[in-house]
């Protein structure tokens, strides 16, 4: 088991003058931490931001953060959570949740990425049971993979996204069309499993929607392309337990 945290860590983390972290910012195993909002002077983190094992955390807002060199990593989250990076224009990636883990993102209800323009790595969101929309209105480029998996209600709103390395939409029960990706024209590479395009178990997508999306692509990577979408969303969600989307 993880070591017991200091008992005095409660409420928020009061580092109000902190402007830059050269390496990683790790906030883990604080059972009474409810907010991460006080670091309003923070402009840059060179490495990852890691949030794990903070069961009471409800709001995480890095209001002034403009650049994140690494990933924002979220694990083991038990309370309703709002995640905000309203000023960040460039990040290394988002790594939210794990395959088969019904806990981490079960109560993630909002992600705000209002200023985000570029992701130099992956956006990976696995198991966002109660997230309605993954929205990044200014995002144009994801160098790595856009990977969303096991989502009961989540739709996409990425209106100016033009290029991604690979696209994996696996078990998005509410996805009915590609209206949330109207500008996407290029899939330039493949993910770590060798996939350039993977549309799997997205119940609302029919063959005409998929054909229209493929016809609009100007570039497609050399990795595996599987756009058959032949299985039910329930197939993917079975790993998360009965009644996962209830």
HUUR-V873678 format. One record per residue. N is the residue number from 1. SS is DSSP state (H for helix, E for strand, C for the rest). PSI is psi in whole degrees, -180 to 180 (NA if undefined). NEAR is the number of other ideal C-beta (glycine too) atoms within 12 Angstrom. Layout:
{{N,SS,PSI,NEAR} {N,SS,PSI,NEAR}}
//
This chain:
{{1,C,156,6} {2,C,157,14} {3,C,150,9} {4,C,133,12} {5,C,164,21} {6,C,136,12} {7,C,-17,11} {8,C,-4,12} {9,C,98,23} {10,E,166,18} {11,E,-108,18} {12,C,170,25} {13,C,111,30} {14,C,70,18} {15,C,67,19} {16,C,-19,15} {17,C,-4,13} {18,C,123,22} {19,C,-29,18} {20,E,139,22} {21,E,120,27} {22,C,-34,13} {23,C,-132,15} {24,C,149,22} {25,E,110,31} {26,E,121,23} {27,E,101,34} {28,E,150,28} {29,C,49,25} {30,C,97,30} {31,C,-16,22} {32,E,5,22} {33,E,123,34} {34,C,-26,24} {35,E,148,29} {36,E,86,40} {37,C,-14,27} {38,C,-11,24} {39,C,57,29} {40,C,-18,23} {41,C,-11,20} {42,C,121,31} {43,C,-28,23} {44,E,138,29} {45,E,122,35} {46,C,-30,20} {47,C,-139,23} {48,C,156,28} {49,E,122,39} {50,E,123,28} {51,E,114,39} {52,E,139,32} {53,C,34,27} {54,C,82,35} {55,C,-21,27} {56,C,-1,27} {57,C,129,39} {58,C,-33,27} {59,E,127,28} {60,E,112,41} {61,E,114,31} {62,C,82,39} {63,C,-38,25} {64,C,-5,27} {65,C,121,38} {66,C,-31,25} {67,E,130,30} {68,E,111,39} {69,E,-32,27} {70,E,-146,29} {71,E,155,29} {72,E,116,42} {73,E,126,37} {74,E,127,42} {75,E,152,33} {76,C,66,31} {77,C,122,40} {78,C,-11,23} {79,C,161,26} {80,C,130,22} {81,E,135,39} {82,E,129,25} {83,E,122,39} {84,E,129,30} {85,C,68,37} {86,C,-21,27} {87,C,-9,27} {88,C,125,38} {89,C,-28,25} {90,E,131,30} {91,E,159,42} {92,E,-25,31} {93,E,170,34} {94,E,131,41} {95,E,90,31} {96,E,114,42} {97,C,171,40} {98,C,147,24} {99,C,133,23} {100,C,-1,19} {101,C,105,26} {102,C,-7,29} {103,C,-46,26} {104,C,-49,37} {105,C,14,44} {106,C,-32,33} {107,C,16,27} {108,E,115,41} {109,E,-16,25} {110,E,136,27} {111,E,121,39} {112,E,117,29} {113,C,56,39} {114,C,-35,21} {115,C,-3,24} {116,C,127,38} {117,C,-31,25} {118,E,137,30} {119,E,120,40} {120,C,-11,23} {121,C,-130,32} {122,C,153,33} {123,E,117,44} {124,E,115,37} {125,E,112,42} {126,E,119,41} {127,C,37,40} {128,C,79,45} {129,C,-41,36} {130,C,12,27} {131,C,122,38} {132,C,-47,20} {133,E,134,29} {134,E,108,41} {135,E,133,28} {136,C,89,36} {137,C,-19,22} {138,C,1,27} {139,C,125,38} {140,C,-28,24} {141,E,132,30} {142,E,111,43} {143,E,-32,26} {144,E,-139,32} {145,E,143,38} {146,E,108,43} {147,E,113,42} {148,E,129,46} {149,E,142,41} {150,E,62,45} {151,E,121,42} {152,C,-42,32} {153,C,-5,26} {154,C,132,39} {155,E,172,28} {156,E,141,39} {157,E,86,27} {158,C,72,36} {159,C,-23,20} {160,C,12,23} {161,C,119,35} {162,C,-31,25} {163,E,133,30} {164,E,157,43} {165,E,-46,36} {166,E,160,40} {167,E,119,48} {168,E,113,44} {169,E,104,49} {170,E,102,40} {171,E,47,42} {172,E,98,44} {173,C,-29,32} {174,C,-1,29} {175,C,121,36} {176,C,-18,21} {177,C,-175,21} {178,C,27,36} {179,H,-25,20} {180,H,-3,31} {181,H,53,35} {182,C,-24,18} {183,C,-3,25} {184,C,121,35} {185,C,-16,24} {186,E,127,27} {187,E,109,39} {188,C,-10,28} {189,C,-138,28} {190,C,158,26} {191,C,-174,31} {192,C,-15,17} {193,C,10,16} {194,C,21,18} {195,E,130,30} {196,E,-40,30} {197,E,128,39} {198,E,106,35} {199,E,109,39} {200,E,126,32} {201,C,39,31} {202,C,95,43} {203,C,-36,28} {204,C,-14,25} {205,C,129,34} {206,C,175,20} {207,H,-33,15} {208,H,-41,14} {209,H,-44,24} {210,H,-43,30} {211,H,-41,17} {212,H,-39,18} {213,H,-46,31} {214,H,-38,27} {215,H,-26,14} {216,C,-8,20} {217,C,135,27} {218,C,-21,14} {219,E,139,20} {220,E,128,28} {221,C,172,26} {222,C,3,16} {223,C,-173,23} {224,E,135,24} {225,E,115,24} {226,E,101,25} {227,C,24,30} {228,C,-34,19} {229,C,48,32} {230,C,-13,17} {231,C,162,20} {232,C,151,18} {233,H,-33,34} {234,H,-26,21} {235,H,-45,19} {236,H,-41,32} {237,H,-14,32} {238,H,-31,19} {239,H,-15,22} {240,H,0,33} {241,C,158,18} {242,C,143,11} {243,C,19,13} {244,C,-40,28} {245,C,6,27} {246,C,NA,13}}
//
